[in-house]
């Protein structure tokens, strides 16, 4: 990862604040905590006004599908992660039950881009979201998706580590 990307990734955009999502407490995860810095490098922020989720992201060489471009599965994984993150950020500890991803443009590897997601509907335990991966200038959409998540029950939440449970408790307190 280039030093310029690192600085860009870690710098909040105007009107956003870095967020502490529960799954970011994991030592390593497939998307949000790729310690190798070779697959998907992402930093999450919350829009101060509408509380939607913004991610700054770079797909590294470990996310390659077609030569020199991000794998569609890597883009889908990021959208799953970010749309779920929007739910957790809104106080809903969830797991995905359905993802619908549309690929619009091929995404060159090592291109700094954005992922924007938000909760669109809440019906009991069912949480609907939408999201998109787009160029920094927001003019090119690489992929977009909709997803349905289900809020976890207490017995399911009890399976998480104490570290994750503490973050869930803190998120639920406001």
N, C-alpha and C positions, 0 to 999 in steps of 0.2 A: 504494500500500500504506500502510495506517495505521501510525503509529509504534507503536501498541500491538501490532499483528501482528508487526512487525519484532522487537520485544523478545521476544515469545512464541516466534517462530520460532527465534531464536538461543539461547534458554535451554534447556539440557538438562533433561529430566524427571529426577526422582529415580531413581537406578539406571541411568542411561544416560550415555554419553560420545559426544561428537561424533566422527564417523568421516571418514577420508580415503580415499574410494573412487577408484579409478583414473580413472574418467570425470569426476570433479570437477576434475581437472587441466586439462580442456579449457577453452579460453577461452570457448567458448559451446557449448551443446548444446540440443537441442529441449526437454528436460524439466528436467534438474538444474541447468543453467546458463543460465536465461532472463534475460539481462542487461536486457531491456526491463522486467522486473518486471510484465508485463501478462498472461502466459499462466499459467504454473504456477510458484509460488514455493515451493521446498521446501528443507528442511535435514534432513540425515540424522544419526541417532544409533544407537549400538549398545547393546542391553540388556546390562548387565554380567554378568548371571547366565547367560543362555542364548545370548548372542551373536547373537540375532535382530536384524533391522533395524527401526528406527522412523523414520518421517519425519513432520515437521510441515509442513503444506502449506496454501496458500491458492490457490484458482483465481481468477485475475484476469479482467478483461473480455475479454482476448484468447483465453480458453478457453471462451467462450460458445457454447452450442448452442441449446437452447430459450431464449427470452427470459428473462434473469436467472438462468439455471442453467448449470452446467458441461456441456460437450459430452461425450457418452459416449466419444468417441475420446480426449479429453483424460484422462479417468479411466483408460481402458485404457492409454494411454501412460505414465501415472504408475505403474500397477501393473507394467507391463513393466520400467520403469526400476528400480523398487524391488525387484522379485523378482530381477532380474539383479544388482542391488546386493547382495542377500543372498548370492548365489552368490560374487561377487567378494570379499565380506567374509569368506567361509568359505574363501578361498584357491583358488577355481575361476574362472579367467578364461573367460567364457562368452559365447555369443550365443544368443538365443531361437530355437527352432524351432517352438514351438507355444504359443499363449496361449488360454485359455478364460476369458472374463470374463462374469460375471452382474451385471446392474444391479438393485439392490434399491430404491433411493429416488433421487429427483431431488436434486441437490446444489446449493443456492443459491450463486451466485458470492460471493466474498469472505468465505466461511465458514471460519474456521480449523478444520482437521480433521487427522486422523492417517492415516498409511498404515503398516500393520504387515505384515512379510513374513518368511518363514523358509524354509530348505531343509528339505524333508521326506524326500527319499530320494536316495541316490547309488548309481548302478549303472554302474560304469566311467566313461565320458565323459558319461553322461546324468545331469543334475541336475534333480530335480523340486522345485518350490517351491509355496507358497501365499501369498496376501496378501489384504488387505482395506483399503478406505478407510472410515473411520468418523468419527463425531462426536467432539469432544474428550471428552465424557463417556463414550464407548465404548458408548452405548446404541443408537445408530442406525448401521446399516451401509448405506453408499451403494452400494458395489460390492465384489465379491470375485472372486478369480481363482485359477487354477492354471496353471502353466506348466512346459514342459519346455525346458531349456537344454542345450547341448552345449559341453563344454570345448574351447577352441580349441587347435589343434596349434601346435607351435613355429613352423612356417613362416607360420601366420596371425598369430601374435603379433608376428613380425618386421615386419609391415606397420605396426604402431603407431609413433607418434613416440617418440623417445628419452625424452621427459618421461614418457609413459605407461609405457614399458618400465621405467623406474626405479621407478615406483610399484608395478608388478607385482612386480618383484624384491623390493622392501621388504615387500610383503604376503606373499610366499612365504617370507620369512625369519622371519615370526612376528609 
